[in-house]
Amino acid sequence: MVAIVLIAATYGVGLLFTFHFSLFTFIVVFFCLAGTTLIREVRAVFLALDRSLDEGRKQVARIVGRDTSELSAQEVRTAALETLAENLSDGVIAPLFWFAMLGVPGMLAYKMVNTLDSMIGYKTDRYRDFGCWAAHIDDIANYIPARLTALLMIVASPLPPPREGEKSRVHSPLFWRGWGRLLRFVRKYGRRHASPNSGYPEAALAGILDCRFGGPHYYFGELFDKPYIGENDRPLTTADMQTAIRVNRTAEVLMIVITSLVLLLLPHPIFA
């Protein structure tokens, strides 16, 4: 009940202040999007890991909920990239989706949903009963955005080079086969996650990088044996991080364009 009251109150406050499309709207949208901040943090993880494993563990602890004290260098990089993919959905695509659907109140309500899930939506003995409502509401709110995020990441994935004689990469059969492979990969591995939603953006990035995410992790001293996403357990590199960031930024731009078109073609009553 606490989660429902807080979410409803947040929506009400947003509705109270948002009577028309104004400076308030731009301010709220700016502060509700978290893409740039996390990209900076993920880049810092890889730079810290270049200095020492201990620094990498400390840096990645800033952006993940799992215990990091015993992580290997590969696990530190994996944790950072998993969080980057998941945050693209939670921190950018989902807020813009709910902004397009319900305006600023919808975006603010979603941010409250996501914040509650991050704080108390764990299946540990401490949070299992109190945080279950927050976790279930978050699952519902992210159902469409998570799958939309995976699709946008696939569209934003690097294109293969054109074959000899082809005018562009888009005309290459490899381009369309690449999209098809990634869609099949996401369909196969997206549901292999403890969360009904987080697996989809993570599977999209794992497919793009041809790597493996998931596996057992400790949260608050308890071991959670998460399924693996992907099969190629290859070492991750700084180049992979740079590719992931490019994919994220491109997907963000695509979603901003989509949101703008929705608001132009189907103006919400809140903006009238």
C-alpha positions, 0 to 999 in steps of 0.5 A: 500500500505504501508504494501505491500511495506514493505513486498516486501522490507523485502523479497527483503532484505532477498533474497539479503543476502541469496545466500546459506545456511549459518550462516546468515540463522541460525541467522535469523531463531533463531531470527524469532522464538518466542516460548521460549520468550512467554512461559516464559512470560505466566509462569510469568503471572501465577506466578504474579497472585499467588501474586496478581490480580493487578500484574497478570493484569500488567504482562499479559498486556505485551503479549496481546492487550486487556485492562487488567485493569478490568480483573478477575483472570480467565480472566487473565489466559484465556488471557495468554493461548489464547495468548500462543496458537495463538503465537504458530502459529504466532511465531513458526509454521508459520515462519517455514512453510514459511521458508520451502516454501520460505527460509529465505526471506519468513520467514522474509517477514512473520515476517513483515506481522505479525508485521504489523498486530499486530501494525495496523491490528485492526478494531477500528476507528483509524486503520480500513482503514489504517490497513485493508491491513495488516490484510487481508495479515496476514489472507492469510499468516496464513491460512495453518499454523493456521490449521497445528498448531491445528493439531500438538497440537492435535498430541502433546496432552497428551495421556490417560493411557493404559487400563489393559492388553494393551501394550501402550497408542497408542494401546488404543481405548481411544487414537484414540477416543481422537484425533477424539474428538479434531478434531471435537472440532476444526472443530466446534469452530475453525471458531467461532472467529473474525479472520479466523485463530486464532480460530483454535490453540485456539480451539485446546488448549481449547479442550485439556484443556476442558475449554472455551476461547473467550468472550467479551473484550475491545481493545483501549476502544472499546468492541468487543464481541468475540464468545466463544470457548468451553463450559466448563467455569471451573477455569483455574489452574497452572497445565493447564498452564504447560500442555499448555506449554508441548503441545506447546513445543512438537508441536514446535519439531514436526514442526522443524522435518517436516521442516527439512525433507522438506528441505532435501527431497525438497531443495529450490533453495535459498539453492542451 
